Amino acid sequence: MPAATATRNDGYFKNIYDTLKSIVIGMRITLKYLFSRSVTIAYPYEKLAFAPRFRGIHEFELDRCIACDMCAKACPVDCIYIDKSAPRKIDKKTEKVDIKSGDLLRYAIDYQKCMFCALCTEPCPTECIHMGKTHDLSAYTRQDMIVEFTDLDKEGLRTPIPLWMHRNAATIPWVAKEKARLEAGELATREANIPPV
């Protein structure tokens, strides 16, 4: 047998050996993870655990807002829109806005632009805007991504209720509980809701 043919055959069998070796290594890794516990969550049937400083869709307390524009000025992407008739004052006894002062005509946030940096919550002197725990605000149109918080306040809400929450509240218990919290106008907790291990 010529030397050139022997070299070709050695390369051929080495390639087969390398291929089989890599398949065995890959299958070993696959089998290792095939029988391990899954790390994914069957959302929305299982609730996601959020970190303590999770920044979701804003929660806004209109009755505490003095329309000082500090949040709009702090926003790096200019997604907060405020219109007012006059400056608003806080009643020291109730810690709510004095009815005789100016009106807040519009308070809106454009979630197409918002990057959830929470810079709007820091300079607020009355702490009327908070980062909530609602994380999904999908919509069918771009206009639906602009949340009018003054209109929500007329409905007794502090944050919008997402479409998925409306659709799944009847079948998933934790979604029904969360929807009831939002409809009641309760603010989200500031603590982590990560279950202990």
C-alpha positions as CSV (number, residue, x, y, z in Angstrom):
1,M,0.0,0.0,0.0
2,P,1.5,3.4,-0.9
3,A,2.3,5.8,1.8
4,A,-0.1,8.5,0.6
5,T,-3.1,6.1,0.9
6,A,-2.1,5.1,4.4
7,T,-1.9,8.8,5.5
8,R,-5.4,9.4,4.0
9,N,-6.8,6.4,5.9
10,D,-5.3,7.6,9.2
11,G,-6.9,11.0,8.7
12,Y,-10.2,9.4,7.9
13,F,-10.3,7.2,11.0
14,K,-9.1,10.1,13.2
15,N,-12.0,12.2,11.9
16,I,-14.4,9.4,12.8
17,Y,-12.9,9.1,16.2
18,D,-13.0,12.9,16.9
19,T,-16.7,13.0,15.7
20,L,-17.7,10.1,18.0
21,K,-15.8,11.6,20.9
22,S,-17.5,15.0,20.5
23,I,-20.9,13.3,20.3
24,V,-20.2,11.4,23.5
25,I,-19.1,14.6,25.3
26,G,-22.2,16.5,24.1
27,M,-24.6,13.6,25.1
28,R,-23.0,13.5,28.6
29,I,-23.7,17.2,29.1
30,T,-27.2,16.8,27.7
31,L,-28.0,13.8,30.0
32,K,-26.6,15.7,33.0
33,Y,-29.1,18.6,32.5
34,L,-32.0,16.4,31.2
35,F,-32.8,15.0,34.6
36,S,-32.0,18.1,36.6
37,R,-34.7,20.4,38.1
38,S,-35.9,23.1,35.6
39,V,-34.9,26.7,36.4
40,T,-37.6,28.3,34.2
41,I,-40.9,29.5,35.5
42,A,-44.2,28.7,33.8
43,Y,-45.3,32.3,33.6
44,P,-48.0,33.5,34.1
45,Y,-49.2,30.4,35.9
46,E,-46.4,30.7,38.4
47,K,-45.6,34.2,39.9
48,L,-42.2,35.8,39.2
49,A,-40.1,36.7,42.2
50,F,-38.8,40.3,41.9
51,A,-35.7,41.7,43.5
52,P,-36.1,44.4,46.2
53,R,-35.2,47.2,43.9
54,F,-37.2,46.0,40.9
55,R,-38.4,49.0,38.9
56,G,-41.7,48.3,37.1
57,I,-44.6,50.5,35.8
58,H,-44.9,53.7,37.9
59,E,-47.5,54.1,40.6
60,F,-48.7,57.7,40.9
61,E,-50.6,59.4,43.8
62,L,-52.3,62.4,42.2
63,D,-53.6,63.7,45.5
64,R,-50.1,64.2,46.7
65,C,-48.6,65.7,43.5
66,I,-47.8,69.5,43.7
67,A,-46.9,69.6,39.9
68,C,-43.5,70.9,40.6
69,D,-42.1,69.4,37.3
70,M,-39.1,68.0,39.2
71,C,-39.7,64.5,37.8
72,A,-40.1,65.7,34.3
73,K,-36.9,67.7,34.6
74,A,-35.0,64.7,36.0
75,C,-36.2,62.4,33.2
76,P,-33.3,61.8,30.8
77,V,-35.5,60.8,27.9
78,D,-38.3,63.4,28.4
79,C,-41.1,60.9,28.6
80,I,-43.1,62.7,31.4
81,Y,-45.7,65.2,30.4
82,I,-47.3,67.6,33.0
83,D,-49.9,70.3,32.4
84,K,-51.3,72.3,35.3
85,S,-53.5,75.4,35.8
86,A,-51.4,76.8,38.7
87,P,-48.9,75.6,41.3
88,R,-50.4,73.2,43.8
89,K,-49.9,73.3,47.6
90,I,-50.0,70.6,50.2
91,D,-52.3,70.9,53.2
92,K,-50.0,70.3,56.2
93,K,-52.7,68.5,58.3
94,T,-53.8,65.9,55.7
95,E,-50.6,65.8,53.6
96,K,-52.8,65.9,50.5
97,V,-53.1,68.6,47.9
98,D,-55.2,71.7,48.9
99,I,-58.3,71.7,46.8
100,K,-58.2,75.5,46.5
101,S,-54.8,75.4,44.8
102,G,-54.3,74.7,41.1
103,D,-55.4,71.7,39.1
104,L,-53.2,69.0,37.6
105,L,-54.7,68.8,34.1
106,R,-52.4,66.1,32.7
107,Y,-49.8,63.8,34.1
108,A,-48.7,61.2,31.5
109,I,-45.7,58.9,31.0
110,D,-44.8,57.6,27.5
111,Y,-43.6,54.0,28.1
112,Q,-42.3,53.8,24.5
113,K,-39.5,56.1,25.8
114,C,-39.2,55.2,29.5
115,M,-36.1,53.3,30.4
116,F,-37.2,52.6,34.1
117,C,-34.2,54.4,35.5
118,A,-36.2,55.7,38.5
119,L,-34.6,59.1,38.3
120,C,-38.1,60.7,38.3
121,T,-38.8,59.2,41.8
122,E,-35.7,60.7,43.5
123,P,-36.3,64.5,43.3
124,C,-40.0,64.3,44.1
125,P,-40.5,66.4,47.3
126,T,-43.9,64.7,48.1
127,E,-42.9,61.2,47.1
128,C,-46.0,60.9,45.0
129,I,-44.4,58.8,42.2
130,H,-43.1,55.3,42.9
131,M,-41.7,52.4,40.9
132,G,-44.2,49.6,41.0
133,K,-44.0,45.8,40.6
134,T,-46.1,45.5,37.4
135,H,-43.6,44.6,34.6
136,D,-45.6,44.1,31.4
137,L,-47.5,46.9,29.7
138,S,-48.0,45.5,26.2
139,A,-50.5,47.2,24.0
140,Y,-51.9,47.1,20.5
141,T,-51.1,50.7,19.5
142,R,-48.4,53.2,20.2
143,Q,-51.0,55.6,21.7
144,D,-51.9,52.9,24.3
145,M,-48.3,53.1,25.6
146,I,-48.8,56.6,26.8
147,V,-50.4,56.3,30.2
148,E,-52.6,59.2,31.4
149,F,-52.3,59.0,35.2
150,T,-54.9,61.8,35.6
151,D,-57.5,59.7,33.8
152,L,-56.5,56.6,35.9
153,D,-57.0,58.6,39.1
154,K,-60.6,59.4,38.1
155,E,-61.1,55.6,37.9
156,G,-59.5,55.2,41.4
157,L,-56.3,53.6,40.0
158,R,-52.7,54.5,40.7
159,T,-51.2,52.4,37.9
160,P,-52.6,50.9,34.7
161,I,-53.9,47.3,34.7
162,P,-52.2,45.4,31.9
163,L,-54.2,43.5,29.2
164,W,-52.7,40.1,30.3
165,M,-54.0,40.7,33.8
166,H,-57.5,41.4,32.6
167,R,-57.4,38.2,30.6
168,N,-55.9,35.8,33.2
169,A,-57.5,37.1,36.4
170,A,-60.4,34.6,36.2
171,T,-58.1,31.5,35.8
172,I,-54.9,32.3,37.8
173,P,-55.3,33.0,41.5
174,W,-52.2,35.2,42.0
175,V,-53.2,37.3,39.0
176,A,-56.7,37.9,40.5
177,K,-55.1,38.9,43.8
178,E,-52.7,41.4,42.0
179,K,-55.5,42.8,39.9
180,A,-57.6,43.3,43.0
181,R,-54.7,45.2,44.6
182,L,-54.4,47.5,41.6
183,E,-58.1,48.1,41.4
184,A,-58.1,49.0,45.1
185,G,-55.4,51.6,44.5
186,E,-52.9,50.0,46.9
187,L,-49.3,50.7,46.4
188,A,-46.8,47.9,45.8
189,T,-44.6,46.9,48.6
190,R,-41.0,48.2,48.7
191,E,-39.7,44.9,50.1
192,A,-38.6,41.9,48.1
193,N,-41.1,39.2,47.5
194,I,-38.6,36.5,46.9
195,P,-39.7,33.3,48.8
196,P,-37.1,32.0,51.4
197,V,-35.2,29.0,50.2
